[in-house]
């Protein structure tokens, strides 16, 4: 639904970012990798994925396309949910996850 958000970072923590987009504040779940790339920025763009669950709508944000693509690929694996995928991408770079994945095949 949302391809990206471009705006002012109002709050940044290692797991959550609040981004103001023309007066509307979005809460976005991020990986530690994304946080480390935006922690000193006051404005920026986050690529997004909206996860709709029965009990919540959760917006995930990524610094670059590769990280978002790996996140979406991880979600397609049976037993891997959004929290696990986000933890994996907080511990490893997207390139490392791809390399591990290729070695398993």
N, C-alpha and C positions, 0 to 999 in steps of 0.2 A: 504494500500500500504506500509506504513512504520509501523512496529510493535513497534519499539523503536529507540531512538537516544542515543548514548553513546559518551560523549565528554566533552569538556571544556566549562564552562559557561563564555561567554564573556560579556554579559549584562544580568542583572536580575532586573526586576521591578515587582511590584505586579500583573501585567497583561501579561507581555511579557518577554520571555527569548530568548536570542540569544545563540545558542550552536554551537561551532565549532567541526565538526566531520571530522577529517583528512583534514583540510583546506577548508571545505565547511561550510558556516555559514547558519544555519536554524533559522528562526523566528518562535517561538512557542508561542501560546496563552496558558496561564496557569491560574489556579484558585489561589485565595489567599492562600488556604490550601497548594497547591503544592509549591508556593513561600515560605511560612513559613518553609517548610521542607528543602528547598535547599538554602535559602538565605545566609548561611555561607559557602556553599560548593563551591569549585572551579571546580570540575568535578562531573559528575554523569550520571545517566540514566533517561530518561523520556519515559514512555510508550506513544504512540502517536495514534492519529486518524486524518486522512486527510479528511476534509470536502470539497467536490467539488461542487461549485455553478457556476451558469452561468457567474458570474462576478468575481469570485475569487476562489483560492485554499487556504484553511486555515488549518494550522496544529495546533492541540490542543495537549498539553502535560500534563501528569499526573504522580504523584509521585508513585502511586501504582495501582494495578489491580482493586481493589474495586472501587476506584474513577472513573477510566475509564469506568468500567462496569455500574456504576450508571449514568454517563454522557450519555452513549449510550442508556440506558433504557429511560432516560428522553427525548432524541431526538425522541423516538418512540411515545411519547405522542402528540396527536393532539394539535397544538397551542404552543408547547414548542420548541423553536429554540435553537441553540447552545449558543447564548448570554445569554438567560434566564437560560439554564442549567448550564452554567459556573457561573453565579451570584448565583444561588442556592447553588452550591458546594463551592462557596467562603464564603457564609454565614453559611452553615451547613456542618458538617462532613458527609462523605458518609454514615456512619452507621446511623446517624440521619435521613437522607433522606429515607433510607430503612425502618426505624422504622415508620416514618410518613406514608409512602406508605402502609405498612402492616396494619396500623391502619385504613386506609381508605377502605380497602377491606373487 
